[in-house]
Amino acid sequence: MKTIILYTLLIFGTITAAFAQKDAAAKAILNPLSLKYRSYAAIKSDFSFTLDNAQDNMKATQNGTLTVEPKTNKYKITLYPQGTAKPDVEQEIISDGKSQWSYNKSDKEVQLSNVDKSSAGFNPAQIFTIYEHGYKYLYTGEVKEGGKVYQVIDLTPEDDKITFFKVRLMIDKVKKIIYSALVFDKNGSKYNYVLKDLMPNPPITNDTFTFDSKAHPGVEVVDLR
């Protein structure tokens, strides 16, 4: 499950083509959304991630927390064991914009590597504005769930070599924030992120985006730089 989540986040990080402005209604929704997110110095959000593959009779959900500083490309992803909530930590992926630490609690190991700054680099700090580059987009209407109204926009990647063919965004019409992102993979799997309790400008420090070895005694640091 851990590798699946990283794989799905990586999907979002590999879109690098030009901004594809295809649908005026979708653009009218996405542009203010982009300005809203970019006005924040930092963003923190709990999320749930669900993998669903009916063909393989597989469905699993895991919870996590994402903290990002979009302007500095700093981020921290915390994953919790399946079926549990905070404060147990199963895995963390942390970056200060230059280095990345990938911590696995069960292996008692953290891998230290340089941040991939290539065009295909994994950059969770941009996950709230993934739609800005490399997609054609289409507004498909509104849906009501749990007493709330969501605007639905389908994103289609311009690069046909990417392993998925569509991302469906659900946007809270009142709050003007992304509620969920559903990825349709070409292998029949669906990956759904649901963002919860989004907090703009949370109280953070530089230490938020580094791995504290002293707080993790007995953890081996594997330097891959």
N, C-alpha and C positions, 0 to 999 in steps of 0.2 A: 504493500500500500504506500509506503514511503516513496519508493521509486516512481510510482504512478503519479503522485502529487508533484514531484519534481519534474517529471516528464511533461505534465500539463502546464505547469508554470513556464517551462522551457518553450512550449508552443507559443505562448504569448510573447516571449522574448525574441523570437526569430522572425517577426514580421518587420521588414525594413523597406518595403517599396514606397513609392510616392503616395501622398494622400489622395484617395480616390473619391471625389465628390460626385456622387451619382444620384442621390435622391434628396430633393429640397426639403421634404418633410423631416427626414432623418437628420439632415444637416442642421435644421432649426432646433432640434432637440439636443444634438451632440455638441454643438459649438458652445452653448452656455454651460453645459456640463463640464466641458474641458476647462473653461475659464474658472469655474467654481473650484475644481480640484487644484488647478495651478495657483490659486490664491492662497493655498495653505502651505505653511512652512513644513508641516509634517502631517501624516495621517496614520491613524491606528484603527484596525478593525478586526474583530473576531470573525471567523468564517467557518463554514462547514463545507466539506468536499465529498461528493458522492460519485462513485464509479458505478455505472449501470451497463451491463452487457447481457441482454436477454438471450442471445445465442449461446453464450457459455454459462447461462444461469448464474451470473455473478452480480452481486450488489453489495457494496460496502461504503460506509461513511466514516469520515475522520474529521476531527475538529482542530482548529489552529488559530493563531493570531498573527497578523501581519502589521508591521510598523515600518513606515517608509519616510524618507526625506527626498522627495522627487528632484529637487534642485541640486542635490549633492550626490544622488544615486546611492545613498545609504539605505540599507534595509535589514530587517530582522524577521525571520519566519520561525515561529515556534509551533511544533506539531505535538499533539497529545495522543496517548494510546487510544486505540479504537474502543468505543464504549465508555470512555471516561472524559471528564472535563478537567479544568484546571484544578490544582496547580502542577500535576504530574507532567513531566516533559519527556517526550520520546526522542525528538530530534530538533535541532536548531540549525538554521542557515543564516549566517550573519555576514554583512559586508560593510566596511567603512568607505567604500568607493574605490579602494585600491586593492585590498585583500579580502578574501572570502574564507570563512570558517564553516565547515560542515561537521556538526557534532552529532554523534550517534550514541545515545546513553547506554544501550545494551552492549555495544562493542567497546565502550570506555575509550573512545578514540575521537579525535577531532582532526580533520584534514584541512591544512592551510594551503591556499593557492592564490595566485594572482587573479584579479577580476578579469574576465574575458571582455575586452573592449572592442572586439571585432563586430562586424555588422550582424553576426548571428549570436551575439553574446546574450546570456541570460540576465535579464534586468528586471527583477520584480518591482523596483522602485517606480516603474512606468505602468504598472498593471492597471491603475485607475484611468489611464488614458490610452489603453491599447488600441482603441479604434482610430487613433489619429493617423496611422500610417499603414499602408499596405492592404487596405480593405475597400471593396465596394460595399455599400450599405443601403438597406431598404427598410423603411418604416412599414410595419405590417398591421398596426392597429393597437388597440388597448385590450387588456384582460383584467378581470377582477379576481383577487385572491385574498381571503382573510379580511375582507372589508376595505382593501386598498386597491387603487387603480395603478396599473403598470403599463408603461409604453414599451412596445416590443420592437426591437430593431434587429434585423438579421445582417450579420457581417459575412462577406464571402472573401476569402483571401485571394489576392491577385496572382500569387505564386502557386501554380497548380501542382508543384512538387511537395507542398506541405501536406502532412499526413491527415489533416482534417479538412472538411469541406464547408463548414459553417460554424459561426459562433452566434448564439442568440442572446442578446442583452435584454434584460428586463429592468426598466428604469422607473423608480418611484416617481409618479407624476407630481405629487405634492412636494416631497422633499428634494426632488431634482438630484437624486443620487443613484448610482448603480446598485440594484438589489441582487441581481444574479447574472452569471455568465455560463451558458450551457454550450459545451463544445461537442460537435458531432464528428466523431472520428470515422475515417474511411473503413476501419475494420469492424464497424458496427457498435463500438463503445460510445457511451455518452459520459462526459465529465461535467459535473455541475458544481459551480462555486456559488454559495449563498453568503453574502456579506451581512454581518450583524453588528449592531451597536457601533457604527462608524463614529470615530472621535476625531474631529479636526484639531490640529495644533495640540497634541497631547504633551504633557510634561516629560521631556526626554533630555538626556545628556549625551555627550560624545561616547561615554561608556556603554550606552545602549547598543552601539553598533560595533562593538569589539567583543571578542570572547575572553572571559576572565578565567585564566587557568587556575588561579588560586582558589576560586570558588568551586572548582571541579577537581579535587585531589584524586590522584590515581588515573586521570585521563591522559592517554598518550597523545602527544601532538605530532602529527605526521606532516612534515613540511615538504610540499610538492612544488615549491617555487623554483 
